Amino acid sequence: MHFEEFAREQLPSLLRFAAVLTGDRDLAQDVVQDALVRAHKSWRRIAAADRPELYMRQVVVNGYLSWHRHWYQRSVRPTSDVARFREPAAPDPARRIADADQLTGMLAQLSRAQRASIVLRFYEDRDDGEIAAMLGCATGTVRSHISRGLNSLRIQLNEGKETV
């Protein structure tokens, strides 16, 4: 498969994945663009891999985890306006927007590693081994990130119920 064909095919899913991961559509586009530029340089090696789309997700995750080193981090902040990310034809758009807004805000409170682990597990349906490979850590560390992240989300949910 040629790079252009791969990029055209994978771009929508990479952008959705990055938008959920970063919580910011503009930053997601930057992270995906950087990932595709890196991939283009090494396309022969990547295309020969068993699952180039999984490799690209790893490049996106790595880009997100290190985005604080880039100049644009100083001017770009995650947004709570997740309405731009929703899919059309939802049964109850108001409820869906409220839920997505709440989830994005809650995810923003997690560390980047916890957030990446949770998004990879529950949005991308990746197993511990795949997540560990993407994050460059042990599977036990992934489980710890997910456990602590979910615990933090539970606490945030309970605090939200108390204020209602």
C-alpha contacts under 8 A as a table, 3 or more apart, distances in Angstrom:
res1	aa1	res2	aa2	distance
1	M	5	E	6.66
1	M	6	F	6.59
1	M	47	A	7.10
2	H	5	E	5.41
2	H	6	F	6.30
3	F	6	F	5.04
3	F	7	A	5.97
3	F	40	H	6.71
3	F	43	W	6.58
4	E	7	A	5.14
4	E	8	R	6.07
5	E	8	R	5.18
5	E	9	E	6.12
6	F	9	E	5.16
6	F	10	Q	5.98
7	A	10	Q	5.19
7	A	11	L	5.52
7	A	36	L	7.41
8	R	11	L	5.55
8	R	12	P	7.95
9	E	12	P	7.31
10	Q	13	S	5.62
10	Q	14	L	6.00
10	Q	53	E	7.29
11	L	14	L	5.08
11	L	15	L	6.01
12	P	15	L	5.23
12	P	16	R	6.26
13	S	16	R	5.10
13	S	17	F	6.03
14	L	17	F	5.07
14	L	18	A	6.02
14	L	32	V	6.71
14	L	57	R	7.07
14	L	60	V	7.94
15	L	18	A	5.07
15	L	19	A	5.94
15	L	28	A	6.23
15	L	29	Q	6.35
15	L	32	V	6.51
16	R	19	A	5.08
16	R	20	V	6.27
16	R	85	F	7.64
17	F	20	V	5.34
17	F	21	L	6.11
17	F	123	Y	7.86
17	F	124	E	7.74
18	A	21	L	4.84
18	A	22	T	5.87
18	A	23	G	7.96
18	A	25	R	7.87
18	A	28	A	4.76
18	A	29	Q	7.54
18	A	31	V	7.28
18	A	32	V	6.99
18	A	60	V	6.91
18	A	61	V	7.90
19	A	22	T	5.32
19	A	23	G	5.39
19	A	24	D	5.72
19	A	25	R	5.13
19	A	27	L	7.70
19	A	28	A	4.94
19	A	29	Q	7.83
19	A	85	F	7.45
20	V	23	G	5.34
20	V	24	D	7.79
20	V	104	T	7.93
20	V	119	V	7.34
21	L	28	A	7.86
21	L	61	V	7.98
21	L	64	Y	7.81
21	L	115	R	7.12
21	L	116	A	6.33
21	L	119	V	6.26
22	T	25	R	7.60
22	T	27	L	6.85
22	T	28	A	6.13
22	T	64	Y	6.97
22	T	78	P	6.78
23	G	28	A	7.82
23	G	78	P	5.26
23	G	79	T	6.20
23	G	80	S	7.51
23	G	82	V	7.48
23	G	104	T	6.28
23	G	108	A	7.43
24	D	27	L	5.35
24	D	28	A	6.03
24	D	77	R	7.32
24	D	78	P	4.84
24	D	79	T	5.52
25	R	28	A	4.94
25	R	29	Q	6.26
25	R	85	F	7.78
26	D	29	Q	5.15
26	D	30	D	6.40
27	L	30	D	4.99
27	L	31	V	6.11
27	L	76	V	7.14
28	A	31	V	5.12
28	A	32	V	6.09
29	Q	32	V	5.20
29	Q	33	Q	5.95
30	D	33	Q	5.05
30	D	34	D	6.12
31	V	34	D	5.19
31	V	35	A	6.17
31	V	60	V	6.14
31	V	63	G	5.87
31	V	64	Y	6.44
31	V	67	W	7.96
32	V	35	A	4.94
32	V	36	L	6.12
32	V	60	V	6.03
33	Q	36	L	5.16
33	Q	37	V	6.20
34	D	37	V	5.14
34	D	38	R	6.27
34	D	63	G	7.61
35	A	38	R	5.17
35	A	39	A	6.10
35	A	56	M	6.97
35	A	59	V	5.68
35	A	60	V	5.78
35	A	63	G	7.10
36	L	39	A	4.88
36	L	40	H	6.01
36	L	56	M	7.86
37	V	40	H	5.22
37	V	41	K	6.68
38	R	41	K	5.47
38	R	42	S	6.86
39	A	42	S	5.26
39	A	43	W	5.50
39	A	46	I	7.19
39	A	56	M	7.56
40	H	43	W	4.96
42	S	45	R	5.71
42	S	46	I	6.28
43	W	46	I	4.98
43	W	47	A	5.74
44	R	47	A	5.24
44	R	48	A	6.30
45	R	48	A	5.29
45	R	49	A	6.74
46	I	49	A	5.26
46	I	52	P	5.76
46	I	55	Y	7.51
47	A	50	D	7.98
47	A	52	P	5.94
48	A	52	P	7.79
49	A	52	P	5.70
51	R	54	L	5.43
51	R	55	Y	6.60
52	P	55	Y	4.94
52	P	56	M	6.23
53	E	56	M	5.06
53	E	57	R	6.39
54	L	57	R	5.09
54	L	58	Q	6.37
55	Y	58	Q	5.04
55	Y	59	V	6.35
56	M	59	V	4.95
56	M	60	V	6.21
57	R	60	V	4.99
57	R	61	V	6.14
57	R	134	M	7.87
58	Q	61	V	5.03
58	Q	62	N	6.06
58	Q	134	M	4.77
58	Q	135	L	7.48
59	V	62	N	5.08
59	V	63	G	6.03
59	V	134	M	7.91
60	V	63	G	5.01
60	V	64	Y	6.14
61	V	64	Y	5.03
61	V	65	L	6.08
61	V	116	A	6.98
61	V	134	M	7.06
61	V	135	L	7.35
62	N	65	L	5.07
62	N	66	S	6.18
62	N	134	M	7.45
62	N	135	L	7.01
63	G	66	S	5.30
63	G	67	W	5.79
64	Y	67	W	5.10
65	L	68	H	7.53
65	L	112	R	6.31
65	L	113	A	7.25
66	S	69	R	5.78
66	S	70	H	7.64
67	W	70	H	5.36
67	W	73	Q	6.41
68	H	71	W	7.72
68	H	73	Q	5.35
68	H	74	R	7.86
69	R	73	Q	7.37
70	H	73	Q	5.86
71	W	74	R	6.13
71	W	75	S	7.93
72	Y	75	S	5.49
72	Y	76	V	6.10
73	Q	76	V	5.24
73	Q	77	R	7.22
74	R	77	R	7.89
78	P	108	A	7.54
79	T	82	V	7.23
80	S	101	D	6.01
80	S	104	T	6.54
80	S	105	G	6.25
81	D	84	R	6.89
81	D	101	D	6.74
82	V	85	F	5.39
82	V	86	R	7.04
82	V	97	I	7.16
82	V	100	A	6.41
82	V	101	D	5.71
82	V	104	T	7.26
83	A	86	R	5.55
83	A	97	I	5.85
83	A	100	A	7.75
83	A	101	D	7.64
86	R	97	I	7.42
87	E	90	A	6.97
89	A	93	P	7.92
90	A	93	P	5.45
90	A	96	R	7.35
92	D	95	R	5.54
92	D	96	R	6.22
93	P	96	R	5.02
93	P	97	I	5.97
94	A	97	I	5.20
94	A	98	A	6.16
95	R	98	A	5.11
95	R	99	D	6.07
96	R	99	D	5.11
96	R	100	A	6.00
97	I	100	A	5.08
97	I	101	D	5.92
98	A	101	D	5.09
98	A	102	Q	6.10
99	D	102	Q	5.09
99	D	103	L	6.09
100	A	103	L	5.04
100	A	104	T	6.02
101	D	104	T	5.22
101	D	105	G	6.18
102	Q	105	G	5.19
102	Q	106	M	6.14
103	L	106	M	5.02
103	L	107	L	6.00
104	T	107	L	5.11
104	T	108	A	6.10
105	G	108	A	5.13
105	G	109	Q	6.80
106	M	109	Q	5.41
106	M	110	L	7.29
106	M	153	L	6.41
106	M	156	Q	6.92
107	L	110	L	5.46
107	L	115	R	6.14
107	L	153	L	7.53
108	A	111	S	7.79
108	A	115	R	7.68
110	L	114	Q	6.00
110	L	115	R	5.76
110	L	149	G	6.37
110	L	152	S	7.46
111	S	114	Q	5.21
111	S	115	R	6.06
112	R	115	R	5.05
112	R	116	A	5.96
113	A	116	A	5.12
113	A	117	S	6.05
113	A	135	L	7.79
113	A	145	H	6.72
114	Q	117	S	5.12
114	Q	118	I	6.12
114	Q	145	H	4.67
114	Q	146	I	5.96
114	Q	148	R	7.42
114	Q	149	G	5.34
115	R	118	I	5.22
115	R	119	V	6.05
115	R	149	G	7.07
116	A	119	V	5.20
116	A	120	L	5.98
117	S	120	L	5.19
117	S	121	R	6.08
117	S	131	I	6.56
117	S	142	V	6.43
117	S	145	H	6.45
117	S	146	I	5.96
118	I	121	R	5.07
118	I	122	F	5.90
118	I	123	Y	7.64
118	I	145	H	7.85
118	I	146	I	5.66
118	I	149	G	7.20
118	I	150	L	7.86
119	V	122	F	5.43
119	V	123	Y	5.01
119	V	124	E	6.56
120	L	123	Y	5.70
120	L	124	E	4.78
120	L	125	D	6.25
120	L	126	R	5.66
120	L	131	I	6.60
121	R	124	E	5.80
121	R	125	D	4.74
121	R	126	R	4.86
121	R	127	D	6.46
121	R	128	D	7.78
121	R	131	I	7.49
122	F	125	D	5.14
122	F	126	R	7.51
126	R	130	E	6.03
126	R	131	I	6.34
127	D	130	E	5.47
127	D	131	I	6.27
128	D	131	I	5.14
128	D	132	A	5.94
128	D	139	T	5.57
128	D	142	V	6.38
128	D	143	R	7.08
129	G	132	A	5.09
129	G	133	A	6.15
129	G	139	T	5.91
130	E	133	A	5.12
130	E	134	M	6.22
131	I	134	M	5.05
131	I	135	L	6.08
131	I	139	T	7.71
131	I	142	V	6.88
132	A	135	L	5.17
132	A	136	G	5.62
132	A	137	C	5.04
132	A	138	A	5.57
132	A	139	T	5.26
132	A	141	T	7.74
132	A	142	V	5.99
133	A	136	G	5.08
133	A	137	C	6.68
133	A	138	A	7.97
137	C	141	T	6.39
137	C	142	V	7.21
138	A	141	T	5.20
138	A	142	V	6.58
139	T	142	V	4.98
139	T	143	R	6.31
140	G	143	R	5.06
140	G	144	S	6.15
141	T	144	S	4.92
141	T	145	H	6.12
142	V	145	H	5.06
142	V	146	I	6.17
143	R	146	I	5.13
143	R	147	S	5.95
144	S	147	S	5.05
144	S	148	R	5.95
145	H	148	R	5.33
145	H	149	G	5.81
146	I	149	G	5.03
146	I	150	L	5.93
147	S	150	L	5.27
147	S	151	N	6.11
148	R	151	N	5.02
148	R	152	S	6.14
149	G	152	S	5.09
149	G	153	L	6.23
150	L	153	L	4.94
150	L	154	R	6.12
151	N	154	R	5.06
151	N	155	I	6.26
152	S	155	I	5.11
152	S	156	Q	6.22
153	L	156	Q	5.03
153	L	157	L	6.13
154	R	157	L	5.04
154	R	158	N	6.17
155	I	158	N	5.12
155	I	159	E	6.13
156	Q	159	E	5.09
156	Q	160	G	6.15
157	L	160	G	5.05
157	L	161	K	6.36
158	N	161	K	5.12
158	N	162	E	6.39
159	E	162	E	5.19
159	E	163	T	6.61
160	G	163	T	5.40
160	G	164	V	6.63
161	K	164	V	5.32
